[in-house]
Amino acid sequence: MRSLQQHTKFWLWILLVVSASVIRGQEGSDASKIVLNDGNPMPQVGLGVALTADKTYEAVSHALDLGYRLIDTAAEESYGNEDQVGKAVSDYYQQNHLSEKVFITTKLWDADHGFGNTIRAFWRSYRELNKFVATNTTTKSSNIPIDLYLVHSPYGGRLVETWDALLWLQKHHSDKVTSIGVSNFGIEHLEVLRVAGRPMPVVNQIEMHPLVYQQRRDLLDYCHKHHIQIQAFGSLMHGYPHFLDDPPPVLRAITERYNPDGKERYRVHNKDNEKTAATVTVVHVLLQWALQHDFAIIPKSSKPKRITENVRYIPLKPATATSPADFVLSESDMKLLDEWGDHVPYEDRNIYKTDWNWNPIDEAPIHRGNTQYWPDYKGIGLEEQYDLDRLIQKLPMYSLDENEYWDEYWENGEHLEYHSGGDDDDDHMYRSEYDDDDENHHGYDEEDWRNGEIDYVEEDEDLNEEL
């Protein structure tokens, strides 16, 4: 029965590839897009910019030139490059009079969970993305909207309360945020939202590659059932040489099957000007595996050559005709990759757990927070308190080259901090915060949390006094 299902899925994939190529040829549409459960389209392929630091602008600019139309970033506390992403996108609009929209994803950091904290964090991200934006011909506006705003992980707690803030933003500021989703959520975290009667996320961005595929099957099935699109990070095994350059036997064998004579056999959609060996690599195999599972992918790199090579066989621009030579993995090779993780010790499968101690899906506790806001948001004067247009207009511009902390004060005396990032922050994301066994990197004591003795991050001020 399982073999029949896999066989059927394989041929359905072939049909989709052919159909998509025909549609692109007839209508001149761009690379494959996924329709999310809120009806909004999202490119299936994008560029991730985690830890690209001061190389972000160049990386994003190159990706846009190549045809990428989705850029995935995150808040200042984690990626620290929203400003560079916004500048690169804005400049590209201006220089190319781009008629198609670039899809921007950013994320809410763990320490900003909670209703008021989330609203404030959102407009900080929005302002970072729009620091250097001039009126462009695509949006007819001076602002770049956030197309997808994700809760970065469930570690920050207050899951329902935080999700309610995202729902409010989507409802009242649809010109600034289009779709909302989550990242690193397990079934238990998603169930908290479903049981509370909330609309479900459109995306769950998770670590996904062949090693974790089997252990994540229940989560994948759950997301499929509730129409939550899986967006994979870590598709290229964190770029480790022992996977990509000197791959394990299963990866090596599969890759070699698609290079029998060392000659180009498949249709090349993207290539650089340098003379590059025209062969299928482990990178292409891993990304194609994800695409054939209908995952969205955001392979990250700061190097233009790699950004190009990653999508050598993936169409990003309109195709003029259907080609039978498009690179597709066989049904048997898909099965081998699906089952690869079963032959690897469990503790070695989650690469981000091993290297970063980062596995929220399995380890983040459940904390709902205040569940009384949605759907009416009564009694807290939100329209007046969270007037984003007024707040954003008050934020001053500053240079991309600045690399210092600075303060800005609101007229009512509220103190806000910004940090523009820079070379000294290249490795600030997680690693340095895992040294203390008694307190984890999310700022709460594990034992107190599990005993229910804390409410995680308290709002900085009472809601009625925030702004």
SULQUIPE-V894378 format. One record per residue. N is the residue number from 1. RES is the residue in three letters. PHI is phi in whole degrees, -180 to 180 (* if undefined). BURIAL is b if it has 24 or more other ideal C-beta (glycine too) atoms within 12 Angstrom, else e. Layout:
[[N & RES & PHI & BURIAL] [N & RES & PHI & BURIAL]]
//
This chain:
[[1 & MET & * & e] [2 & ARG & -63 & e] [3 & SER & -62 & e] [4 & LEU & -64 & e] [5 & GLN & -64 & e] [6 & GLN & -65 & b] [7 & HIS & -62 & e] [8 & THR & -63 & e] [9 & LYS & -63 & e] [10 & PHE & -61 & b] [11 & TRP & -71 & e] [12 & LEU & -64 & e] [13 & TRP & -62 & b] [14 & ILE & -59 & e] [15 & LEU & -62 & e] [16 & LEU & -65 & e] [17 & VAL & -61 & b] [18 & VAL & -64 & e] [19 & SER & -62 & e] [20 & ALA & -63 & b] [21 & SER & -65 & b] [22 & VAL & -64 & e] [23 & ILE & -62 & e] [24 & ARG & -62 & b] [25 & GLY & -68 & e] [26 & GLN & -80 & e] [27 & GLU & -108 & e] [28 & GLY & 68 & e] [29 & SER & -76 & e] [30 & ASP & -87 & b] [31 & ALA & -58 & b] [32 & SER & -52 & b] [33 & LYS & -120 & b] [34 & ILE & -107 & b] [35 & VAL & -92 & e] [36 & LEU & -78 & b] [37 & ASN & -71 & b] [38 & ASP & -99 & b] [39 & GLY & 91 & e] [40 & ASN & -88 & b] [41 & PRO & -83 & b] [42 & MET & -138 & b] [43 & PRO & -57 & b] [44 & GLN & -76 & b] [45 & VAL & -119 & b] [46 & GLY & -146 & b] [47 & LEU & -109 & b] [48 & GLY & -90 & b] [49 & VAL & -127 & b] [50 & ALA & -64 & b] [51 & LEU & 61 & b] [52 & THR & -85 & b] [53 & ALA & 50 & b] [54 & ASP & -77 & b] [55 & LYS & -95 & b] [56 & THR & -63 & b] [57 & TYR & -58 & b] [58 & GLU & -64 & b] [59 & ALA & -64 & b] [60 & VAL & -66 & b] [61 & SER & -61 & b] [62 & HIS & -64 & b] [63 & ALA & -61 & b] [64 & LEU & -66 & b] [65 & ASP & -59 & b] [66 & LEU & -74 & b] [67 & GLY & 128 & b] [68 & TYR & -60 & b] [69 & ARG & -130 & b] [70 & LEU & -137 & b] [71 & ILE & -122 & b] [72 & ASP & -111 & b] [73 & THR & -125 & b] [74 & ALA & -160 & b] [75 & ALA & -59 & b] [76 & GLU & -53 & b] [77 & GLU & -68 & b] [78 & SER & -114 & b] [79 & TYR & -91 & b] [80 & GLY & 69 & b] [81 & ASN & -141 & b] [82 & GLU & -58 & b] [83 & ASP & -63 & b] [84 & GLN & -68 & b] [85 & VAL & -61 & b] [86 & GLY & -61 & b] [87 & LYS & -65 & b] [88 & ALA & -63 & b] [89 & VAL & -66 & b] [90 & SER & -61 & b] [91 & ASP & -62 & b] [92 & TYR & -67 & b] [93 & TYR & -56 & b] [94 & GLN & -68 & e] [95 & GLN & -76 & e] [96 & ASN & -115 & e] [97 & HIS & 48 & e] [98 & LEU & -62 & e] [99 & SER & -96 & e] [100 & GLU & -111 & b] [101 & LYS & -83 & b] [102 & VAL & -91 & b] [103 & PHE & -89 & b] [104 & ILE & -110 & b] [105 & THR & -114 & b] [106 & THR & -139 & b] [107 & LYS & -139 & b] [108 & LEU & -87 & b] [109 & TRP & -79 & b] [110 & ASP & -56 & b] [111 & ALA & -71 & b] [112 & ASP & -103 & b] [113 & HIS & -67 & b] [114 & GLY & 108 & b] [115 & PHE & -62 & b] [116 & GLY & -64 & b] [117 & ASN & -60 & b] [118 & THR & -65 & b] [119 & ILE & -61 & b] [120 & ARG & -63 & b] [121 & ALA & -64 & b] [122 & PHE & -62 & b] [123 & TRP & -71 & b] [124 & ARG & -66 & b] [125 & SER & -64 & b] [126 & TYR & -61 & b] [127 & ARG & -71 & b] [128 & GLU & -58 & b] [129 & LEU & -67 & b] [130 & ASN & -113 & b] [131 & LYS & -59 & b] [132 & PHE & -117 & b] [133 & VAL & -90 & b] [134 & ALA & -110 & e] [135 & THR & -56 & e] [136 & ASN & -119 & b] [137 & THR & -78 & e] [138 & THR & -87 & b] [139 & THR & -87 & b] [140 & LYS & 54 & e] [141 & SER & -148 & e] [142 & SER & -88 & e] [143 & ASN & -122 & b] [144 & ILE & -97 & b] [145 & PRO & -76 & b] [146 & ILE & -92 & b] [147 & ASP & -77 & b] [148 & LEU & -144 & b] [149 & TYR & -112 & b] [150 & LEU & -112 & b] [151 & VAL & -77 & b] [152 & HIS & -61 & b] [153 & SER & -164 & b] [154 & PRO & -79 & b] [155 & TYR & -59 & b] [156 & GLY & -73 & b] [157 & GLY & 68 & b] [158 & ARG & 47 & b] [159 & LEU & -65 & b] [160 & VAL & -69 & b] [161 & GLU & -60 & b] [162 & THR & -68 & b] [163 & TRP & -63 & b] [164 & ASP & -62 & b] [165 & ALA & -66 & b] [166 & LEU & -65 & b] [167 & LEU & -62 & b] [168 & TRP & -65 & b] [169 & LEU & -60 & b] [170 & GLN & -63 & b] [171 & LYS & -74 & b] [172 & HIS & -96 & e] [173 & HIS & -137 & b] [174 & SER & -66 & e] [175 & ASP & -78 & e] [176 & LYS & -109 & b] [177 & VAL & -141 & b] [178 & THR & -98 & b] [179 & SER & -125 & b] [180 & ILE & -132 & b] [181 & GLY & -157 & b] [182 & VAL & -136 & b] [183 & SER & -142 & b] [184 & ASN & 64 & b] [185 & PHE & -93 & b] [186 & GLY & -91 & b] [187 & ILE & -59 & b] [188 & GLU & -62 & b] [189 & HIS & -71 & b] [190 & LEU & -68 & b] [191 & GLU & -63 & b] [192 & VAL & -58 & b] [193 & LEU & -71 & b] [194 & ARG & -66 & b] [195 & VAL & -64 & e] [196 & ALA & -75 & b] [197 & GLY & 81 & e] [198 & ARG & -85 & b] [199 & PRO & -57 & b] [200 & MET & -81 & b] [201 & PRO & -60 & b] [202 & VAL & -86 & b] [203 & VAL & -140 & b] [204 & ASN & -124 & b] [205 & GLN & -90 & b] [206 & ILE & -137 & b] [207 & GLU & -63 & b] [208 & MET & -149 & b] [209 & HIS & -158 & b] [210 & PRO & -57 & b] [211 & LEU & -65 & b] [212 & VAL & -103 & b] [213 & TYR & -58 & b] [214 & GLN & -66 & b] [215 & GLN & -72 & b] [216 & ARG & -103 & b] [217 & ARG & -60 & e] [218 & ASP & -62 & e] [219 & LEU & -66 & b] [220 & LEU & -62 & b] [221 & ASP & -64 & e] [222 & TYR & -62 & b] [223 & CYS & -64 & b] [224 & HIS & -63 & e] [225 & LYS & -61 & e] [226 & HIS & -102 & b] [227 & HIS & 60 & e] [228 & ILE & -101 & b] [229 & GLN & -73 & b] [230 & ILE & -84 & b] [231 & GLN & -115 & b] [232 & ALA & -90 & b] [233 & PHE & -114 & b] [234 & GLY & 76 & b] [235 & SER & -58 & b] [236 & LEU & -101 & b] [237 & MET & 54 & b] [238 & HIS & 61 & b] [239 & GLY & 73 & b] [240 & TYR & -68 & e] [241 & PRO & -58 & e] [242 & HIS & -73 & e] [243 & PHE & -104 & b] [244 & LEU & -94 & b] [245 & ASP & -92 & e] [246 & ASP & -127 & e] [247 & PRO & -70 & b] [248 & PRO & -59 & b] [249 & PRO & -52 & e] [250 & VAL & -64 & b] [251 & LEU & -69 & b] [252 & ARG & -63 & e] [253 & ALA & -64 & e] [254 & ILE & -64 & b] [255 & THR & -62 & b] [256 & GLU & -65 & e] [257 & ARG & -64 & e] [258 & TYR & -98 & b] [259 & ASN & -136 & e] [260 & PRO & -68 & e] [261 & ASP & -127 & e] [262 & GLY & 74 & e] [263 & LYS & -109 & e] [264 & GLU & -65 & e] [265 & ARG & -115 & e] [266 & TYR & -120 & b] [267 & ARG & -64 & b] [268 & VAL & -95 & b] [269 & HIS & -97 & b] [270 & ASN & -144 & b] [271 & LYS & -154 & b] [272 & ASP & -89 & e] [273 & ASN & -82 & e] [274 & GLU & -78 & e] [275 & LYS & -80 & e] [276 & THR & -114 & e] [277 & ALA & -56 & e] [278 & ALA & -85 & e] [279 & THR & -133 & b] [280 & VAL & -75 & b] [281 & THR & -114 & b] [282 & VAL & -58 & b] [283 & VAL & -56 & b] [284 & HIS & -65 & b] [285 & VAL & -64 & b] [286 & LEU & -66 & b] [287 & LEU & -70 & b] [288 & GLN & -68 & b] [289 & TRP & -57 & b] [290 & ALA & -65 & b] [291 & LEU & -64 & b] [292 & GLN & -72 & b] [293 & HIS & -93 & b] [294 & ASP & 68 & b] [295 & PHE & -80 & b] [296 & ALA & -79 & b] [297 & ILE & -130 & b] [298 & ILE & -138 & b] [299 & PRO & -56 & b] [300 & LYS & -105 & b] [301 & SER & -167 & b] [302 & SER & -105 & b] [303 & LYS & -103 & e] [304 & PRO & -52 & b] [305 & LYS & -63 & e] [306 & ARG & -71 & b] [307 & ILE & -59 & b] [308 & THR & -73 & b] [309 & GLU & -63 & b] [310 & ASN & -57 & b] [311 & VAL & -111 & b] [312 & ARG & -52 & b] [313 & TYR & -107 & b] [314 & ILE & -111 & b] [315 & PRO & -70 & b] [316 & LEU & -113 & b] [317 & LYS & -116 & b] [318 & PRO & -55 & e] [319 & ALA & -97 & b] [320 & THR & -92 & e] [321 & ALA & -159 & e] [322 & THR & -76 & e] [323 & SER & -124 & e] [324 & PRO & -73 & e] [325 & ALA & -96 & e] [326 & ASP & -63 & b] [327 & PHE & -71 & b] [328 & VAL & -138 & b] [329 & LEU & -78 & b] [330 & SER & -72 & e] [331 & GLU & -59 & e] [332 & SER & -69 & e] [333 & ASP & -72 & b] [334 & MET & -60 & b] [335 & LYS & -65 & b] [336 & LEU & -61 & b] [337 & LEU & -69 & b] [338 & ASP & -57 & b] [339 & GLU & -98 & e] [340 & TRP & -56 & b] [341 & GLY & -61 & b] [342 & ASP & -63 & e] [343 & HIS & -103 & e] [344 & VAL & -119 & b] [345 & PRO & -51 & e] [346 & TYR & -55 & e] [347 & GLU & -69 & e] [348 & ASP & -99 & e] [349 & ARG & -83 & b] [350 & ASN & -84 & b] [351 & ILE & -62 & b] [352 & TYR & -76 & b] [353 & LYS & -72 & b] [354 & THR & -64 & e] [355 & ASP & -95 & e] [356 & TRP & -120 & b] [357 & ASN & 56 & e] [358 & TRP & -125 & b] [359 & ASN & -148 & b] [360 & PRO & -60 & b] [361 & ILE & -54 & b] [362 & ASP & -97 & b] [363 & GLU & -116 & b] [364 & ALA & -72 & b] [365 & PRO & -72 & b] [366 & ILE & -97 & b] [367 & HIS & -148 & b] [368 & ARG & -86 & b] [369 & GLY & 76 & b] [370 & ASN & -72 & b] [371 & THR & -109 & e] [372 & GLN & -97 & e] [373 & TYR & -73 & b] [374 & TRP & -82 & b] [375 & PRO & -97 & e] [376 & ASP & -93 & e] [377 & TYR & 52 & b] [378 & LYS & -82 & e] [379 & GLY & 81 & e] [380 & ILE & -127 & b] [381 & GLY & 55 & e] [382 & LEU & -64 & b] [383 & GLU & -58 & e] [384 & GLU & -80 & e] [385 & GLN & -73 & b] [386 & TYR & -116 & b] [387 & ASP & -78 & e] [388 & LEU & -63 & b] [389 & ASP & -61 & e] [390 & ARG & -65 & e] [391 & LEU & -65 & b] [392 & ILE & -66 & b] [393 & GLN & -63 & e] [394 & LYS & -80 & e] [395 & LEU & -75 & b] [396 & PRO & -78 & e] [397 & MET & -82 & e] [398 & TYR & -155 & e] [399 & SER & -76 & e] [400 & LEU & -63 & b] [401 & ASP & -82 & e] [402 & GLU & -66 & e] [403 & ASN & -144 & e] [404 & GLU & -151 & e] [405 & TYR & -78 & e] [406 & TRP & -150 & e] [407 & ASP & -115 & e] [408 & GLU & -134 & e] [409 & TYR & -112 & e] [410 & TRP & -77 & e] [411 & GLU & -61 & e] [412 & ASN & -90 & e] [413 & GLY & 93 & e] [414 & GLU & -70 & e] [415 & HIS & -103 & e] [416 & LEU & -124 & b] [417 & GLU & -121 & e] [418 & TYR & -131 & b] [419 & HIS & -143 & b] [420 & SER & -84 & b] [421 & GLY & 79 & b] [422 & GLY & 153 & b] [423 & ASP & -60 & e] [424 & ASP & -72 & e] [425 & ASP & -108 & b] [426 & ASP & -56 & e] [427 & ASP & -113 & e] [428 & HIS & -84 & b] [429 & MET & -64 & b] [430 & TYR & -137 & b] [431 & ARG & -53 & e] [432 & SER & -68 & e] [433 & GLU & -100 & e] [434 & TYR & -108 & e] [435 & ASP & -82 & e] [436 & ASP & -94 & e] [437 & ASP & -71 & e] [438 & ASP & -85 & e] [439 & GLU & -134 & e] [440 & ASN & -83 & b] [441 & HIS & -75 & b] [442 & HIS & -100 & b] [443 & GLY & 88 & b] [444 & TYR & -132 & b] [445 & ASP & -82 & e] [446 & GLU & -57 & e] [447 & GLU & -67 & e] [448 & ASP & -62 & e] [449 & TRP & -60 & b] [450 & ARG & -66 & e] [451 & ASN & -85 & e] [452 & GLY & 72 & e] [453 & GLU & -94 & e] [454 & ILE & -134 & e] [455 & ASP & -114 & e] [456 & TYR & 53 & b] [457 & VAL & -85 & b] [458 & GLU & -78 & e] [459 & GLU & -58 & b] [460 & ASP & -63 & e] [461 & GLU & -145 & e] [462 & ASP & -62 & e] [463 & LEU & -53 & b] [464 & ASN & -75 & e] [465 & GLU & -120 & e] [466 & GLU & -66 & b] [467 & LEU & -123 & b]]
//
